[in-house]
Amino acid sequence: MEPAYLRKIATAVNSIIFILVFGHMLFFYYIDVPFLVAFSIPDACIYIIGFILIYFDKLHVYVWLLYCWITLYTGVTTISIGVGYGFHLYCFSMIPIIFVTEYISYKQSRRSMKALSVSMVIAVFYIIYTVYATYFGPVFECSQRHKTLFWSFNALVVFCFLISFTYYLIKIIIISEEKLKQAAQIDQLTRLYNRHYMFDRLINITTEDQKCILAITDIDNFKCINDTYGHNAGDEVLKGLSEQIKIECSNCEIARWGGEEFLIISYKSYSETISMLDNLRKKIENSSINYDGKKIKVTITIGIASRCSGQNPNEWIQIADKRLYYGKNNGKNCIVTNIESLS
C-alpha cells in the first residue's frame, strides 16, 4: 500500500469528520448550548491541524491526535448533554479503526499504534463518562424534542464508519493473503509456478487418478552460459525460455522445477504432447536469447513419462528424470520417451 494512497484515505476521513464538526456546531446552536458551540471551534482547529499533518506524511502523529481528541470530545459532549444524543457511540467506531490502523502501520513498517492498549483506554473512558452522565445527569438541560432524531443520526454515522472500515480491513487482508499465496506458489524470476506448488499438484493428480503426461525439461550446457556470459545472462535465458514454454505449451501447467529445469504437466494426448514438445524444442534451437548485444543460442533436453495407475508422484518424477538424463548423456537437444529409444 503506497504512502500516497494512505494519505488520500486519511484526507477523506479527516474531511468527513471536519464536515461533521460544523453539522454538530449547528445542532448545538439549535438546542441552545453555547458552551458546545464554542467547543466546536477548537474541534475544527484540530482537524485543520490534521490536514497539515497528513500533507507532511505525519500519519502516526495525526492518528494519535485524532484518537486523543475524539475521546475527549465524546466525553465532553456526553457529560454536557447526556447519553441520549448518541455522542458516546463514536467510541465504538474508534476501536475497530485503530486495529485497521495498526495493521496498516505494520504493512508500512511504521511505528506500532498500540491498538490493544488504546482500545482498553477508550473503553475505560467510555465507561467513566457514560456512568457519570447517567448517574448525575447532563450539565445542560436541553429540549428533548430532537433527541431521538439526533441519536439516530449519530448512530448512522458510527455504523457507516464501522461498516466501511471493517469492509476495508477484510479487503486488504484478502489482498495480502493473495499476495502471500502467490509468493508461495510463483517463482519470482520466471513467474512460473514453483516446485512446492507443482509437487502439490502432482499429489492431487495421483490421488484423483487423472490422466496426464509429465515432462521435465533441462537447458543444455547452462553452466557454460553462466560461465561465459555471467549469471545475469543466465537469468535472461531462464526468463526468455519461460516465455517460450508458456507460449508453446498452452493449456499446460508449467513450473520452474530446479535451477535450469522446468516441469510441464500436459493434459493432451500422448501424440499431441510429443508433437507440442518437439515443436518447442525446435523453436528454441532455432532462436536465440538477446543479452547485452549478444545472441545466446540455447537448446533443451526433455524427458517424458506417462502416469501409470497406482504410481506416486516421486516414482513418476523419477521415470521422467531418468529419461531426461539419458538424453543429456546421449547427445542432448532431444526428447526421450523411454530409455531404449531416443527421439
Protein Blocks (a to p, Z undefined) as FASTA:
>chain_A
ZZklmmmmmmmmmmmmmmmmmmmmmmmmmnopaklmmmmmmmmmmmmmmmmmmmnopakl
mmmmmmmmmmmmmmmmmmmnojknopmmmmmmmmmmmmmmmmmmmmnopacehlmlmmmm
mmmmmmmmmmmmmmnopfbdcdfklmmmmmmmmmmmmmmmmmmmmmmmmmmmmmmmmmmm
mmmmpcfklopacfklmmmmmmmmmmnopacdddddddehklmmmmmnojklmmmmmmmm
mmmmmmmmghiacddfblmlccdddfbdfklmmmmmmmmmmmmmmmccdeehiacddddd
dddddddehiafklmmmmmmmmmmmmmmnopaiadfbfkbcZZ
